């Protein structure tokens, strides 16, 4: 049968912990507390989780020492599914407490980063936010418990369809927001065939356009249209730590659609801005912590050179 469960590494499913008198302690030393029947929108309530069951759940990771800064959050995304494992592999993950839960329950699990490092070593690829002396708090909500894979697979299919419908609505709204932004700002922008907008400040050498089959070497700063916060740049080294020019082979689908289409309006030496709707950017997927799902993007562009791409030369 096709694998339907989302994989969680020991690091990815870490719980979070801060000592509290209302918390109990697992055999591995994690702190936890259970809120019985508190999950709004659970498919069922009161079904006990047992080894081998397939659990449908959502989760959130946050860092208490940083004011409960959220590290990962699945509550507004597709539910997760996993088969309940009671072996030692679940030690120091929130999966360890699953057999104590029922559908409709929620729980908080807390573990110190020091304990994680002690168990797996300091060089296990922890994200920068998880440093010594801090804790990770996992909030988990049990939506349903399945006793056979066929029922779980049917539910996965249903949820995927639902999420696709929700995503389409959000993507359309993001596009409408960008259209309104361009209109409200009175920008003299050219709209590409798929819906990105381009404002050219300096046209450059139009005889050397960054069209299909050409490679445009660019300097850029990318930012979120919603708040103007830059997420990447090779102009300002303080943003992403690099300054090397970026070559983009236009028409070879090596960049997001909005960038690929927008660059075609630039010539060598041109400067301008490409406004990209979420649908032509990263869509319904987060890109780390810097680019949330459904984000409209803005790229300030400088085209340093335009040359035939390797494929065009061949």
N, C-alpha and C positions, 0 to 999 in steps of 0.2 A: 504493500500500500504506500502511496505517495506520502512522504513525511509532511505532517501538517503542523507540527509544533514548533514554536519559536525557541531557538537555542539561547540559553542563558549561561554565560561563564560565571565562575565563582566571583569574578570582579563585577560583572554586569548586574548580578542580582544581589549585590551586597545590601544588607540592612543598614540602619543607622542607629546610633545609640547615645544617650546621655542618661546618666544614672538618675532614676526617679523612683520614689517609694511606691508608686503605683504600678511599676513594671515588675514582671516576673523575669526569671533567668532561664535560658535554655541550657542543655547540657554542654554546649560549646562555649557558653559564656555571654551570649547575646542577651540584651534586655528587650522585652516585648510586652505589649498589652493588647488585648482583644476587645473590640467593641461588637457585641452580639447583635445581629440583625439590624445594623445601622446603614447598610448600603442602599441608597436611593437608586431605583432603576435596575436592581438585580433581577435576573430572569426567574430565579426561584429563591426560596429561603428555607433554611433548616435541613438541607441535605448534607449529611456528614461527609467530609473528605476522608478517603482511605487510600492506602497504597495501591497504585495501579490506575486510579481514577484519572480522568482528564479534567483539569480545572481551567475555567475561563476566568480571567482576572484582569485588573488594571493596577498600575502602580505609579508611584512618584518617589524620586530620591531628592533629598535636600540636605543642606549642611547647616546645622544649628548654630555653629560658631560664626557663620556669615549671615545671621538673621534669617535662617531657613531659606537661603538662596537655593532655588531649584536647579538640580543638575540634570535630571531626566524626568519626563512627565508623559505618561501614556493615557491620561484620563480623557483627553479630547481626540484620541486616535483609536485605531483598530484595537479591540481587546487582544490580550495575549492568551495563549493556550499552552499548557505543559502537562506531561504525565507525572503524577506524584511519585517521588522517589524518596524512600526512607533510609537510604544508605548513607554512609559517611560523606558522600560527595556533596550533600546539601549543607554540610557544616558551615556555619558562618554565612549563610544566605537566608533570605526570608522563606525559602522553600522548606527550611527545617521545621517551621511551625505549621505548615499546611495541614498535617493530620489532626491538628487541634481545632481547625476551623470548619464552619459550615457555610453553605451558600447564603449570601446576605450579610456575612460577617465582614468586618474590616479590622485591620491590625496595624500597629506601628512596631517596627523592629529597629533596634539601634545597635551599632557596633562601632568600636573605635578603629580609626585608620591604623593605629599602632598595632592592634591585634591582627589586622589584615596583613600588614607588612611582616609581622612575626611569623605568621602561618605560611606565607608564600614568598617572602623575601622582598627587599626594597626595589628590585628591578623587574617588577611584574607589569609594567605599563599602566600604572594608575594615572588618571587624569590629573592635571596640575592643581585642580581644586581640592584634591584629596591629599593633604599633607599631614605630616606627623602632628599629633596633638589634637586633631580634629575628629569629628564623628560623622557618620552618614546615617540619616534617618530614612527608612523606607516605609511608605504608607501603601498598603495593599488592600484591595477590595475584591472579594470573591463574588462573581456574578452568577456562576453556575457550576455544577459538578456533573460530569458525564461518566456513566459506567461502561460505555462502549465507544469505540472509535467511529462507528458509522454515525452515531448521533452527534458526536463532536464535529466530524467532517461536514455534516449538513449545516451545523451552526456556523462554522467557519465561512462556508459559502454564503450564507445569509448575511453575515456581518460584512464580508467583503463587498457585496452588492450595496449594502447600506452605506458603507464608507465611500464607495465610488460616487454614489448619488450626492452625498454631502460635499465631497471634494469638488464636484462639478459646480455646485451652487456657489461655493467659496471662490473658486477660480473665476467664475463669471462676475462675481462681485468685485474681485480684485481688478479685473479688466475695466469694469465700469468706474472704479475709483481712479484708475490711471487716466482714462478718458476725461474725467471731470477735472483732474489735476492739470492736464495739458490745457484744457479750455479755460479754467479759472485763472491760470497763470498767463494766459494770452501768448503762449509759446508758438512761434512760427516753426512748427515741426512737420517733417515729412513722415507719413505713416507707411511702414513696410507692408508687404502683402499679408503677413500673418498677424500684424497688430502692434509691433514695436514702434516707437517714435524716435526720430533722429533730429537733433538740432545741430546744424553746422555753423561754427563760429568762424573758422578759417577753412576754405575749401581745399587748399593744397593743390597739388598737381593732378588735375582731373584726368590727364592722359595716362596716369599710373594709378588707376582705381583698384581698391582692394576687392576685386570681384572674384567669382568662382575660378579656381585654378591658381589663385595668387596667394601668397603668404604676406600678411600684414604684421609687421613688427611694431608693437604698441607699448606706450606707457599709459597707465590707467589708474583710476581710483574708483572702486565700487562702493556704493552706499545704499542703505535702505531708504526707500522713498518715504516711508511712514514717519521716520524721525530724523533722517539725514545722517545717521550714524554710519561711519565708514567701516566696512568689514574686511576690505583687502585693498592693497595699493602697492605698486612698484615705483610710485613717485615719492611718497612719504614713507620712509623706512620705519617710522615710529608706529605705523598701523599694523604691518604684518612682518616686518623684519627683513624685507628683501627689496632690491632695487633693479634687478636685471630686467631688461626689456623682454616682453612676451611675444613670441611668434605664434600667429594663429593662421592655420591653413584654411582659408575661406572655402566653404562648400564641401568640406570633408567631414562635417558633423563632429568636430573635435571640441566644439564649444557649445554653450547653450544657444538655442535657436534665435533668441532675440539679439544676441551678440553677432552671430553669423550673418543674419540679415542686415543688421544695422551697419556693420563695417563696410558693406558693399557701396555705401553712399560716401565713403571717405576716400580721398586721394592721398598720395604721399605728401607728408607735411601738414595734413589737415588736423584740425582740432574741433572738438564738439562733444555732444552728450547723447548717449543712447538711453532711452527710457524703456524698460522691459517689463511687461506684465508678468505676473507670476506664472501664467500658463506657458510662457515662452522662456521662463527662467528655470527655477528648481521646483515649480509646481507645489505638490502637497507634501513634500519631504523637507524636513529640517536639514540644514547644512551645518552641523555642529551647533554651537551656542550662538553663533553670530548671525545666521540667517534663518529665521523662523519659517515654517511652512506658509505658503500662500503670500509670500512677500513680493511686492513690486520693487524693482531695482533701478538704480541710476548709475551709469558708468560715464565718467568724464574721460575722454579719449584723446590721446596724441598719437598720430601715426608717424613713426620715425622712418619707415621704409616699406615699400611694396615690391616684392620680387616673385617670380614664378615659383610655385611650390614644387616639391620633388616629384609629385605624381604628374604634374603638368610637363615638367622637363622630360620625364620618361615617355 
